[in-house]
Amino acid sequence: MTKQVVSKVQIEKVLDCAGVGMMLVDLEGFVIYTNASFSDLLGYSSTEINGRSALDMVHPDDREALSLRQGEISSRALTGYNDERRYLHKDGKYIPVLATVSTYSGSEDGPEFVVVQLTDISTQKQAEQALAISEDRWNFALESARQGVWDNNLARGEVFYSQMWREMRGLAPDEDIGSIGEQQERIHPDDRQFYLEAVKRLDWGFFGDDGFEYREWHRDGYWMWILARGRAIEWGPDHRPTRVIGTDTDITQLKNSERSMEALSRRLELAMTTSGVGVWELDLETGATNCDERILEMYDFPLKNGSEVSLQAWKEVLHPDDAARAVRNVEQAIETMSEFEYKYRIVRPDGEIRHILTSGRYYLDAGHAPKLLGVDRDITDDVQSASELSQAKELAEQRNVALEAARASMEHNALHDALTGLPNRRYLDETLAEFSKMNSGGALLHIDLDRFKQINDTLGHAAGDAMLVHAAKVLRNNVAQKDFVARVGGDEFVVFVGEDKSSDDLAAMARRIVAIMSEPVTYMTHECRFGVSVGVVSEKGPLIDTKQMLVNADIALYRAKANGRNRVEFFTDALQSEIVTTKHRADEILVGLEQSQFFAHYQPQFDVHSFDIVGVEALARWRHPNEGVLLPDAFLKIAEDLAVVANVDKLVLEQSAAHLKRWRERGISIPKVSVNVSSRRLRDEALVASLAELDYLPGTISFELLESIFLDESDEIVNWNIDQIKEMGIGIDIDDFGTGHASIVGLLNLSPQRLKIDRQLIDPIARSKQQRNLVKSIIEIGKSLGIHVVAEGVETMEQVMVLQDLGCDTIQGYVFAHPMDVMNLEKFVKAQAWREAS
C-alpha cells in the first residue's frame, strides 16, 4: 500500500482550527507558520513572526536547552518531546508555556518540519508560586517561633523532622538521630515513662490542648525542657490516626525562669517574714480589707472570716490621738488616687500601744474596681531606738563641743596625733626628709599592735583608744629621749633612731618593747592583753633613702606577723632576696598559665573490697621549663596571693574532661574524675556558664571542696553555684573531712555525694584504737546521711583491712598507686599491677 502524504498546506488548515498556539518550524529553526491562537497567545501576527528564528522569542535562560533539542531533532536523535519554557510576548513580558514538539516526515528521507504546540500555563505557575510563598511563610513562621516540626506517618512507618527540630537539640542538619530506642535514651530518666505514655496517647488519637512537657538531653551537655503538641490529619478505616503532625518547643528558658521566680518568691516571703512586714488590700467598694497573717498578728485581730477584716475594725484599734489623722490620710489617698506613707499608733486588745508605719498606693484591679494596696510594719522598736539615739546624740553633741574646744586649743600643733600626743605621719616624713640630707646612720622600728581589733570589736573604740594611749606611753618610756616616736596609722607606730646603733642595741630595744607590751592592761575592770610585732631596718652612710627605709621596715614587720606575731624581725639581704624570688616566681606562674604549663596528675581511687578502680583524683602539677614537674607546695601559696588558683582549677578541669572522653573512646575503665575547686572559683558568677561549655557526661565529674570552704556558708553566689553544679550532673565531694569546722547541719544542707577522711586521721588507725573509733564514727555519720566515704592517705595493707572492717567505701593512697600523668595512668590501668600488691 502506498503511504499517503499530507501536504504542509493541509496541515496549516488543520492548525488554523486549533484552540492553542501552533507554529511550524523548519529544520534550521526558523518559523514558517503560526496560527491565530499563536497570535492571541504572544501578540505577534504571522507576518511579524514568519522567517524569524524560534530562539528569538524564547527567554535567554531557556535558549541553550532549546538549541540542544533542535540539534537532536535535526539529527533524528529525537522525534518529539514536551518541555516548559518562557516565550516573549509582544508587550515585553515573558509567558510560561508547555511546548509539545513533534516532527513531520513526508518521506523516508527525514523530517520536513517541526510542529510546535504552545499551551499557556501562567495560571498554573502563579498557583505554584502562591503555594511556594505560602509554604515559605509557614516555614518562616515556624522557624521564627522556634518551633520544631515532626510528621509521623504511622501507616508507612516514616517520621520527618524539620531543621529547627534538629537545631533546637544541637543536631547537625544531616545527622542520624538514631533508632527509636536511642532517641528514648535521651529522655530524662524521670520523664521517660511519662513520655512513652504521652506518645502512645497521641498515636491513639488522644490529644490534649496543652500538649505535654518532658526533659531531653541536649548535645551541648544539659537537660532541655520540651513542650510537645500534636494533631492527627489522616485517619484509617478504623477511625484511628494514620498520620500525626506536631511541633516541639524549647521551653528550657521558661522553666529556668519559673525556678528563678519560685526562688525569688521564697526569698521574698522569707524577707517579709523576717522583716515583720504585713500586706493588706482595701476594697473601696465593699469596705473589706484582705490581710495576710502578719497583719492579723500585728494588730491582734481575731481570725473570724478567713483573712478579711472590716475597715471599721481597723478604725476601732487606732490610738485616740492618731485616729482622725490616720482616717484623713486614707481619705486623702483615695481622693488623690496617689501613693501614701504615714505613721500612727494602735492600741491592741491587751492595752499595748504599738507604732505602725504604713505605705501603699491607689490602683484599679483587672475589673476596674478601686482598691488600696499597702504594707504595714511595726516600728515600735525603731521609735524607741530613735528616742534613745536622740538622747545619745545630744550627749555626743555635748562631747563634740568639748572636743572641738580641746582641738581648737591644739590647732597650732597640726603635726601631732590628737589621741596619743605623739608626732603624726606628716611630722615623721618631715623629720626623715631632713635626716636624709645628713651623713650619718639611723634606724627605723615599725611597730604594729597584735589583737588590737579584737579589743576594739569586743570592748568598743574607747577601750581601743585607751590601749593606743597605753602603747604610746610604753614606747615613749622605752626609747632614748632623743629618739623620735610617731603614730602613723590606726594601731601602727614608728620609732626613728637618728644615730648609728648596733644591731644588738636595736634588738634589745625592740625586745624590751615587745615584752612590756605583752603585759596585761586593765580597762574598766577588764584585763586586756595584746602584743606587738616589730620590723627593724638600719642604714648608715651618706644620702640615706629614708622612703626606702620605711618600705623595708614594713617588709620586716610583715615577716614578723607572718612568723607568728609578738616578735622582732630585721630587714636583711636574705629577706630582700626572698621578696625578689617570690616576685620572680609569681611572674613565672603567670607565664605558666599563659603557656598552659599546668596540667593534671591522677591518683586512682579503689573500691575497698574488690580493689576495682572507681575513679581518680586530678591533682595540679606545674611543668616548669627549668625545674621540671613541681608539686602544689612550690606554687600554690603564691598563686593564692595572685588570685589565680581558680585559673589553675579551670585548666585541670578541662584536661580531666578531655581525658575522660579519651578513656571512654579507648575502653579504659575509669568511671569518674574528682577535681579540686577553690573557694574563689566557687564565688565566680561566670562558673556555671563556663561549665555549660565543658564536654562531659553527667555523673563522671565531681568537685572536691574543702569542708572549711562551704559548710555553714551563707554566700548566695556559692549556694546558687552549688545548686546549678548539681543540676548539671556534677557531684560534690567534701575533701579533708575531720580537719575543718563542718557541722552535721552543714552536711545535711550540702548533701554531698562523698566525703574524704583526711590522711591525718587515717595514718594512726592501725595502731590506735581511739583513732579507729574516731574514723568509725565519721564513716557511720556518712552512712546515716547516705554519703559515700573515701579514706585518703592509705599507705599499708594493714590500714586497708582496718578500713574494710570499719565499713569504708573507697580508699586512695600510696598503698596501691602514687599520682601519675595520663600516659602512665593508662598503662597502670591496663596492667592491673596493683592487684598483685593486694
C-alpha positions in Angstrom: 0.0 0.0 0.0 1.3 3.5 -0.9 1.8 5.8 2.1 -0.5 8.8 1.7 1.5 12.1 2.2 -0.3 15.1 3.8 1.0 18.4 2.5 2.1 21.4 4.5 -0.9 23.3 3.3 -3.3 20.7 4.6 -1.5 20.7 8.0 -1.8 24.5 8.2 -5.5 24.3 7.5 -5.9 21.9 10.4 -3.8 24.0 12.7 -5.8 27.1 11.9 -8.8 25.5 13.6 -6.7 24.6 16.8 -7.6 26.4 20.1 -4.0 26.6 21.3 -1.0 28.3 19.8 0.6 26.3 17.0 3.6 27.0 14.8 5.7 25.2 12.2 9.5 25.5 12.3 11.9 24.3 9.6 14.9 22.1 10.4 17.1 25.2 10.6 14.9 26.6 13.5 13.1 29.3 11.6 9.4 29.9 11.9 7.4 29.1 8.7 3.9 29.3 10.0 1.8 30.4 13.1 -1.9 30.1 13.7 -4.4 32.7 15.1 -4.2 31.2 18.6 -0.4 31.7 18.5 -1.1 35.4 17.7 -3.6 35.6 20.6 -1.0 34.0 22.9 2.0 36.1 22.1 0.6 39.2 20.3 2.5 38.7 17.1 1.0 38.5 13.6 2.1 35.8 11.2 4.0 38.4 9.1 5.9 39.5 12.2 7.0 36.0 13.1 7.4 34.1 9.9 11.1 33.9 8.9 12.4 34.6 12.4 14.4 32.2 14.4 12.3 30.4 17.1 15.1 31.1 19.5 14.4 34.9 19.3 11.1 34.6 21.1 12.5 32.4 24.0 13.8 33.7 27.3 17.6 33.9 27.2 18.0 31.4 30.1 16.0 28.8 28.1 17.7 29.2 24.7 20.6 26.9 25.3 18.3 24.0 26.2 16.1 24.7 23.1 19.1 24.8 20.8 20.2 21.4 22.0 16.7 20.0 21.4 16.7 21.4 17.8 20.1 19.7 17.1 18.8 16.4 18.3 15.7 16.7 16.1 17.8 17.6 13.0 20.0 14.6 13.6 16.9 12.3 14.0 18.1 11.5 17.6 14.7 12.9 18.8 11.3 12.9 17.1 9.3 14.7 19.8 9.3 16.0 23.4 7.4 18.1 26.0 9.1 21.0 27.7 8.4 24.1 29.8 9.8 27.4 28.6 9.2 31.1 28.6 8.2 33.0 25.4 8.4 36.7 24.9 5.1 38.5 24.4 5.0 41.4 22.1 4.3 43.8 25.0 7.7 42.7 26.6 6.6 40.3 29.2 7.5 36.6 29.3 4.7 34.0 29.3 5.4 30.4 30.7 4.1 27.8 28.3 4.1 24.0 27.9 5.7 23.2 24.5 4.7 19.9 22.8 7.1 19.3 19.9 6.9 16.6 17.1 8.5 16.2 13.7 6.6 15.7 10.4 8.2 13.5 7.8 6.7 13.4 4.3 9.2 10.8 3.1 11.7 8.3 4.4 14.5 10.9 3.8 13.8 12.5 7.2 11.7 15.2 8.8 10.4 18.1 6.7 9.5 20.4 9.5 8.6 20.6 13.2 5.2 21.1 14.7 5.1 23.1 18.0 2.1 23.3 20.2 2.2 26.1 22.9 -0.1 25.9 25.9 -0.3 28.8 28.3 0.5 27.6 31.9 0.6 31.1 33.5 -2.3 30.2 35.9 -0.6 27.0 36.9 2.7 28.8 37.6 1.0 31.5 39.6 -0.7 28.9 41.7 2.6 27.1 42.2 4.3 30.3 43.2 1.5 31.2 45.6 1.8 27.8 47.2 5.5 28.2 47.5 5.1 31.6 49.1 2.5 30.2 51.4 4.9 27.3 52.4 7.8 29.8 52.8 5.6 32.0 55.1 4.5 28.9 57.1 8.1 27.7 57.4 9.3 31.2 58.3 6.6 31.5 61.0 7.6 28.1 62.5 11.3 28.9 62.3 10.8 32.4 63.8 8.7 30.9 66.6 11.5 28.3 67.2 9.0 25.5 66.5 10.5 22.1 65.6 8.0 20.2 63.3 7.7 16.5 63.2 5.4 14.4 60.9 4.7 10.8 61.9 3.2 8.7 59.1 2.0 5.7 61.1 0.7 3.9 58.1 4.1 3.9 56.3 6.2 3.9 59.5 8.0 7.1 58.4 8.9 10.1 60.5 10.0 13.5 59.3 11.9 16.1 61.5 12.3 19.7 60.5 15.6 21.6 60.5 14.5 23.6 63.6 13.6 20.3 65.4 17.2 19.2 64.9 18.7 22.6 65.6 17.0 23.0 69.0 18.6 19.7 70.1 22.1 20.7 68.8 21.9 18.2 66.0 23.5 18.7 62.6 21.1 19.0 59.5 22.1 15.6 58.1 22.9 13.9 61.4 21.4 10.5 62.0 19.1 10.8 65.1 19.3 7.1 65.8 16.7 4.5 66.4 13.5 5.0 68.5 15.3 3.3 71.4 18.3 5.6 71.1 16.0 8.6 71.0 14.2 7.4 74.1 17.6 7.1 75.9 18.0 10.8 75.5 14.8 11.4 77.6 15.4 12.2 81.3 15.0 9.0 83.3 12.3 10.6 85.5 10.3 11.6 82.4 10.8 8.6 80.2 7.7 6.5 81.2 5.5 9.6 81.1 6.9 10.5 77.6 6.2 7.0 76.3 2.6 7.1 77.6 2.1 10.6 76.1 3.4 9.5 72.7 1.2 6.4 72.8 -1.9 8.6 73.6 -1.0 10.8 70.5 -0.8 7.7 68.3 -4.2 6.5 69.5 -5.7 9.9 68.8 -6.0 11.3 72.4 -4.8 14.9 72.0 -4.6 17.4 74.9 -4.9 21.1 74.1 -1.9 22.0 76.2 0.5 19.2 74.9 2.9 17.6 77.3 6.3 18.6 78.8 9.4 16.5 79.3 13.2 16.8 79.6 15.6 15.7 76.9 19.5 15.7 76.8 20.9 18.4 74.6 24.0 17.8 72.5 25.8 20.6 74.4 25.5 18.7 77.7 22.5 19.8 79.6 18.8 18.8 80.1 16.5 20.9 78.0 12.7 21.2 78.5 10.4 20.4 75.5 6.7 21.2 75.1 5.3 18.8 72.6 1.9 19.2 70.8 0.3 17.1 68.1 -2.8 16.7 65.9 -4.0 13.9 63.6 -4.5 14.9 59.9 -5.3 11.5 58.4 -7.4 8.6 59.7 -7.8 5.0 58.7 -11.0 2.9 58.2 -10.9 2.1 62.0 -11.0 5.8 62.8 -7.6 5.6 64.3 -5.0 8.2 63.2 -2.7 7.1 60.4 -0.7 10.4 60.3 0.1 12.8 63.2 1.8 16.1 62.8 3.1 18.2 65.7 5.6 20.7 67.0 8.2 20.7 69.7 9.1 24.0 71.6 12.2 24.5 73.6 10.9 25.9 77.0 14.1 25.5 78.9 14.5 29.2 79.5 10.8 29.4 80.6 11.4 26.6 83.1 14.6 28.2 84.4 12.6 31.5 84.8 9.9 29.6 86.7 12.5 28.2 89.1 14.0 31.6 89.5 10.6 33.1 90.2 9.9 30.3 92.7 13.3 31.0 94.4 12.5 34.8 94.3 9.1 34.2 95.8 10.6 32.1 98.6 13.2 34.8 99.3 10.5 37.5 99.2 8.4 35.5 101.7 11.4 35.0 103.9 12.3 38.6 103.7 8.8 39.7 104.6 8.6 37.2 107.4 12.0 38.2 108.9 11.3 41.9 108.4 7.8 41.7 110.0 6.2 43.5 107.1 2.4 42.7 106.6 0.4 43.2 103.4 -3.2 44.4 103.2 -5.7 45.3 100.4 -8.7 47.5 100.9 -11.7 47.1 98.5 -13.1 50.6 98.3 -16.5 49.4 97.0 -17.2 46.8 99.8 -15.0 48.2 102.6 -13.5 44.8 103.2 -9.8 44.6 104.0 -7.9 41.4 103.0 -4.9 40.9 105.2 -2.1 38.4 105.5 -1.2 36.6 108.7 1.4 39.2 109.7 -1.2 41.9 109.7 -3.5 39.8 111.9 -0.7 39.1 114.3 0.5 42.8 114.3 -3.0 44.1 115.2 -4.0 41.0 117.2 -7.2 40.8 115.1 -9.3 37.7 115.7 -9.4 35.4 112.7 -13.2 35.1 112.1 -13.8 35.2 108.3 -10.6 33.9 106.6 -8.3 36.9 106.3 -10.9 39.6 105.8 -11.0 42.5 108.3 -13.6 45.3 108.1 -12.4 48.9 107.8 -14.4 49.7 111.0 -12.4 47.1 112.9 -9.2 49.0 111.8 -10.6 52.3 112.9 -11.5 50.9 116.3 -7.9 50.0 117.2 -6.4 53.4 116.3 -4.9 55.4 119.1 -7.4 58.2 120.0 -4.8 60.8 119.4 -4.0 59.5 116.0 -7.3 58.2 114.7 -8.6 61.3 113.0 -5.3 62.0 111.2 -5.0 58.3 110.1 -8.5 58.2 108.7 -7.9 61.6 107.0 -4.7 60.3 105.4 -6.6 57.3 103.9 -9.4 59.5 102.6 -6.8 61.9 101.0 -5.1 58.9 99.3 -8.4 57.8 97.9 -9.3 61.4 96.7 -5.9 62.0 95.0 -5.5 58.4 93.9 -1.9 58.6 94.8 0.8 56.9 96.9 1.0 57.4 100.6 3.1 56.8 103.7 2.4 57.8 107.2 2.8 56.7 110.9 0.2 56.2 113.6 -0.3 54.3 116.8 -2.7 51.4 117.6 -4.0 50.1 120.9 -4.1 46.3 120.9 -6.8 44.4 122.8 -4.4 43.8 125.7 -3.8 47.6 126.0 -0.3 47.5 124.5 0.5 50.6 122.3 2.4 49.9 119.1 3.7 52.2 116.4 2.8 51.4 112.8 4.4 52.7 109.5 2.0 52.1 106.6 2.7 52.8 102.9 0.8 51.9 99.7 -1.0 53.2 96.7 -4.3 53.5 95.0 -5.0 51.3 92.0 -7.7 49.7 89.8 -7.7 45.9 89.6 -8.4 44.0 86.4 -12.1 44.5 86.8 -11.6 48.3 87.3 -12.6 48.1 90.9 -10.9 50.8 93.1 -8.6 49.5 95.8 -5.8 50.5 98.1 -2.8 48.2 98.4 -0.4 48.7 101.2 2.2 47.2 103.7 2.4 47.8 107.4 5.5 47.5 109.6 5.6 47.5 113.3 8.2 50.2 114.1 7.8 50.3 117.8 11.3 49.2 118.4 12.6 51.7 115.9 10.7 54.6 117.6 12.1 53.6 120.9 15.6 53.3 119.4 15.3 56.7 117.8 14.3 58.2 121.1 17.4 56.6 122.7 19.5 57.6 119.7 18.3 61.2 120.1 19.3 61.2 123.7 22.7 59.7 122.8 23.1 62.3 120.0 22.6 65.1 122.5 25.2 63.6 124.7 27.5 63.2 121.7 27.0 66.7 120.6 27.9 67.9 124.1 31.0 65.8 123.9 31.9 67.1 120.5 31.6 70.7 121.8 34.2 69.8 124.4 36.4 68.0 121.8 36.1 71.0 119.5 37.2 73.3 122.3 40.2 70.9 123.1 41.0 70.6 119.4 40.9 74.4 118.9 43.5 74.8 121.7 45.7 72.3 119.8 45.3 73.5 116.2 48.6 75.3 116.4 50.2 71.8 116.6 48.9 70.1 113.4 51.9 67.8 113.5 50.8 65.7 116.4 48.3 62.9 116.9 45.3 64.2 119.0 44.8 60.9 120.8 48.3 59.9 121.9 50.0 63.3 121.7 52.7 61.6 119.6 54.0 63.1 116.3 51.9 62.0 113.3 52.9 60.7 109.9 53.3 64.2 108.4 55.8 65.1 111.2 57.6 61.9 110.7 58.0 62.5 106.9 59.4 65.9 107.5 61.8 64.6 110.1 63.1 61.8 107.8 63.4 64.2 104.9 65.8 66.4 107.0 67.7 63.4 108.2 68.3 62.0 104.7 70.4 65.1 104.0 72.8 64.2 106.8 75.9 62.0 106.5 75.1 59.7 109.4 73.5 56.4 110.3 70.0 55.7 111.6 67.3 53.0 112.2 63.5 52.6 112.0 61.3 50.4 114.1 57.9 49.8 112.5 55.5 48.6 115.3 52.0 47.2 114.9 49.7 46.1 117.7 48.6 42.5 117.7 45.0 41.5 118.6 44.1 45.2 118.8 41.0 44.7 116.6 39.6 42.1 118.9 39.7 44.6 121.8 38.1 47.3 119.6 35.3 44.9 118.5 34.5 43.4 121.9 35.0 46.4 124.3 34.5 49.3 121.9 36.5 52.1 120.5 37.0 53.8 123.8 38.9 50.7 125.0 40.8 50.7 121.8 41.8 54.3 122.3 42.9 53.5 125.8 45.2 50.8 124.5 46.6 53.2 121.9 47.4 55.7 124.6 49.0 53.0 126.7 51.1 51.8 123.8 52.3 55.3 123.1 53.3 55.7 126.7 55.2 52.4 126.7 57.1 53.4 123.5 58.0 56.9 124.8 59.3 55.4 128.1 61.4 52.7 126.5 63.4 54.6 123.9 66.1 57.3 124.3 64.9 60.9 124.9 66.2 62.0 121.5 64.6 59.1 119.6 61.5 60.1 117.6 58.2 58.2 118.2 55.2 58.7 115.9 51.8 57.2 115.4 51.4 56.7 111.7 48.2 54.7 111.5 45.3 53.2 113.4 47.4 50.9 115.5 50.8 51.4 113.9 53.8 53.3 115.3 57.3 54.1 114.1 60.4 54.7 116.2 63.1 56.6 114.4 66.6 56.4 115.9 68.7 59.2 114.5 72.1 57.7 115.2 74.2 54.7 114.3 73.4 52.0 116.8 74.4 48.3 116.7 72.1 45.6 115.8 72.3 44.2 119.3 71.2 47.5 120.8 68.3 47.8 118.4 67.3 44.2 119.0 67.4 44.8 122.8 65.3 47.9 122.5 62.7 46.1 120.2 62.5 43.0 122.5 62.0 45.2 125.5 59.1 46.9 123.8 57.6 43.5 122.9 58.0 42.2 126.4 56.3 45.3 128.1 53.6 45.5 125.5 52.7 41.8 126.3 51.8 42.7 129.9 48.0 42.9 130.7 46.3 46.3 130.8 43.3 46.9 132.9 40.4 48.8 131.4 37.2 49.3 133.3 37.6 46.0 135.2 38.6 44.2 132.0 42.0 42.7 131.7 43.2 43.5 128.2 46.1 41.6 126.5 47.7 42.5 123.3 51.2 42.2 121.8 53.3 43.9 119.2 55.2 42.9 116.1 58.3 44.9 115.2 60.1 45.3 111.9 63.6 46.8 112.2 65.8 48.3 109.5 69.1 50.2 110.0 71.2 52.2 107.4 74.3 54.3 107.5 76.3 56.3 105.1 75.7 59.4 103.1 72.3 60.2 101.4 70.2 57.6 103.1 66.9 56.8 101.3 64.5 57.2 104.2 61.5 56.4 102.0 63.0 53.0 101.2 63.8 52.5 104.8 60.1 52.9 105.6 59.3 50.3 102.9 62.0 47.9 104.2 60.8 48.3 107.8 57.3 47.5 106.7 58.6 44.3 104.9 60.3 43.2 108.1 57.1 43.9 110.0 55.1 41.8 107.6 57.6 38.9 108.1 57.3 39.3 111.9 53.5 38.9 111.6 53.8 36.0 109.2 56.1 34.2 111.6 53.7 34.2 114.5 53.4 37.8 115.7 54.6 39.2 119.0 58.2 39.1 117.8 61.0 41.1 116.2 62.4 40.7 112.6 65.2 42.6 111.0 65.3 43.5 107.3 68.2 41.6 105.7 69.6 41.0 102.3 68.2 37.4 102.6 64.7 38.8 103.1 65.1 41.2 100.2 66.3 38.3 98.1 63.3 36.2 99.2 61.0 39.0 98.1 62.7 39.2 94.7 62.4 35.4 94.4 58.7 35.4 95.3 58.1 38.2 92.7 60.0 36.1 90.1 58.1 33.0 91.0 54.8 35.0 90.7 55.8 36.2 87.2 56.7 32.6 86.2 53.3 31.4 87.4 51.5 34.0 85.3 53.6 33.0 82.2 52.9 29.3 83.0 49.2 29.9 82.9 49.5 31.7 79.6 51.5 28.9 78.1 49.4 26.0 79.6 52.3 24.7 81.7 49.9 23.5 84.4 48.5 20.0 83.9 46.8 17.1 85.8 48.3 14.1 87.5 45.9 11.5 88.6 45.8 9.3 91.7 43.5 6.3 91.4 40.7 5.5 93.9 39.8 1.9 94.7 36.8 0.0 96.0 37.9 -1.1 99.5 36.7 -4.7 98.9 37.0 -5.5 95.2 40.0 -3.2 94.6 38.4 -2.1 91.3 39.3 1.5 90.2 36.2 3.6 90.9 37.7 6.9 90.0 40.7 9.2 90.1 41.5 12.5 91.7 43.0 15.1 89.5 45.9 16.9 91.1 47.5 20.1 89.7 51.1 20.0 88.6 53.4 22.6 87.0 55.8 21.6 84.2 58.4 24.3 84.9 60.6 24.9 81.9 63.8 24.7 84.1 62.9 22.9 87.3 60.8 20.1 85.8 57.5 19.0 87.3 56.6 20.9 90.5 54.0 20.0 93.2 51.5 22.5 94.5 53.8 23.3 97.5 56.0 25.1 95.1 53.4 27.4 93.7 50.0 27.2 95.5 50.6 29.9 98.2 51.9 32.4 95.6 49.1 31.5 93.2 46.6 32.2 96.1 48.2 35.6 96.6 47.9 36.3 92.9 44.2 35.2 92.9 44.9 32.7 90.0 44.1 29.4 91.8 40.8 29.4 90.0 42.6 29.6 86.7 44.7 26.5 87.6 41.5 24.7 88.7 39.9 25.5 85.3 42.8 24.2 83.4 42.9 20.9 85.4 39.1 20.5 85.0 39.2 21.0 81.2 42.0 18.5 80.9 40.2 16.0 83.1 37.1 16.2 80.9 39.1 15.7 77.8 40.9 12.7 79.3 37.6 11.1 80.4 36.3 11.3 76.9 39.6 9.8 75.6 39.3 6.9 78.1 35.8 6.1 77.1 36.8 6.0 73.5 39.7 3.7 74.2 37.7 1.4 76.5 39.8 2.3 79.6 37.7 1.7 82.7 38.0 4.9 84.7 34.4 5.9 85.7 34.9 9.4 87.0 37.3 12.2 88.0 37.2 14.4 91.1 38.7 17.8 90.7 39.7 20.3 93.4 37.8 23.6 93.3 39.0 26.7 95.3 36.7 29.0 97.2 37.4 31.8 94.8 36.2 29.7 91.9 33.0 28.8 93.8 32.3 32.5 94.1 32.8 33.1 90.4 29.5 34.3 88.9 30.6 33.0 85.5 31.3 29.5 86.8 28.1 27.9 85.6 28.3 29.4 82.2 31.8 28.1 81.7 30.8 24.6 82.9 28.0 24.6 80.3 30.7 24.7 77.6 32.5 21.7 79.0 32.2 18.4 77.1 31.5 15.7 79.7 28.9 13.1 80.7 26.8 13.8 83.8 28.0 11.7 86.8 31.6 11.4 85.5 32.9 14.6 87.3 32.8 15.7 90.9 34.2 18.8 92.6 36.2 18.4 95.8 35.6 21.2 98.3 37.5 21.7 101.5 35.0 21.4 104.3 36.0 24.8 105.6 35.1 26.4 102.2 31.4 25.8 102.1 29.8 24.1 105.0 27.7 26.5 107.0 28.4 29.1 104.3 25.7 31.7 103.6 27.1 33.2 100.5 24.3 33.4 97.9 26.6 33.1 94.9 28.2 30.0 96.4 24.8 28.5 97.2 23.5 29.2 93.7 26.6 27.8 92.0 26.4 24.6 94.1 22.8 24.1 93.2 23.5 24.6 89.5 26.5 22.4 89.6 24.4 19.5 91.0 21.7 20.2 88.4 24.4 19.8 85.6 25.2 16.3 86.8 28.5 17.3 88.6 28.9 15.7 92.0 30.1 17.4 95.2 32.7 15.8 97.5 34.0 17.1 100.8 37.8 17.0 101.0 40.0 16.6 104.1 36.9 15.9 106.3 37.7 16.0 110.0 40.2 18.8 109.9 37.8 21.8 109.5 34.7 23.0 111.2 31.9 21.3 109.4 28.6 20.7 111.2 26.1 17.9 110.7 23.6 20.5 109.7 26.1 21.8 107.1 26.4 18.2 105.7 22.6 17.9 105.5 22.3 21.3 103.7 25.0 20.5 101.2 24.1 16.8 100.6 27.5 15.8 99.1 27.9 12.6 97.2 31.2 11.7 99.0 33.3 12.9 101.9 37.0 12.2 102.1 38.5 11.5 105.6 41.8 13.4 105.9 45.0 11.4 105.8 45.9 12.8 109.3 43.1 10.7 110.7 43.8 7.6 108.6 47.6 7.3 109.4 47.3 6.1 113.0 44.2 3.8 112.7 46.2 0.6 112.5 47.9 1.3 115.9 45.4 3.4 117.8 42.0 2.1 118.9 40.9 5.6 119.8 41.7 6.8 116.2 39.9 3.8 114.8 36.8 4.7 116.8 37.0 8.3 115.5 37.2 7.2 111.9 34.4 4.7 112.5 32.2 7.5 113.8 32.9 9.6 110.7 32.0 6.6 108.5 28.8 5.9 110.4 27.8 9.6 110.1 28.4 9.4 106.3 26.4 6.1 106.0 23.5 7.5 108.0 23.3 10.5 105.7 23.7 8.4 102.5 27.1 9.8 101.8 29.9 7.7 100.2 33.1 7.7 102.3 36.6 7.8 100.9 39.8 7.4 103.0 42.8 9.4 101.9 46.5 8.7 102.5 46.1 4.9 102.8 49.7 3.5 102.7 49.6 0.0 104.1 47.5 -3.1 103.6 47.0 -3.2 107.4 45.2 0.1 107.1 43.2 -1.3 104.2 42.0 -4.2 106.3 41.0 -1.9 109.2 39.0 0.3 106.7 37.3 -2.8 105.3 36.2 -3.7 108.8 35.0 -0.1 109.6 32.7 -0.1 106.5 34.7 2.5 104.4 33.7 2.5 100.7 36.8 3.7 98.8 40.5 4.1 99.5 43.1 6.4 98.0 46.8 6.4 98.7 50.3 5.1 98.1 49.4 1.5 99.1 48.3 0.9 95.5 49.3 4.0 93.5 51.1 7.3 93.5 49.8 10.2 91.4 50.8 9.8 87.8 50.4 11.5 84.4 47.8 10.4 82.0 50.0 8.1 79.9 51.3 6.2 82.9 47.8 6.0 84.4 46.5 4.4 81.2 49.4 1.8 81.3 48.7 1.3 85.1 45.0 0.6 84.5 45.7 -1.8 81.6 48.4 -3.7 83.5 46.2 -4.1 86.7 49.5 -4.3 88.7 48.0 -3.1 92.0 46.1 -6.3 92.3 49.4 -8.1 92.9 50.1 -5.8 95.8 46.7 -6.5 97.3 
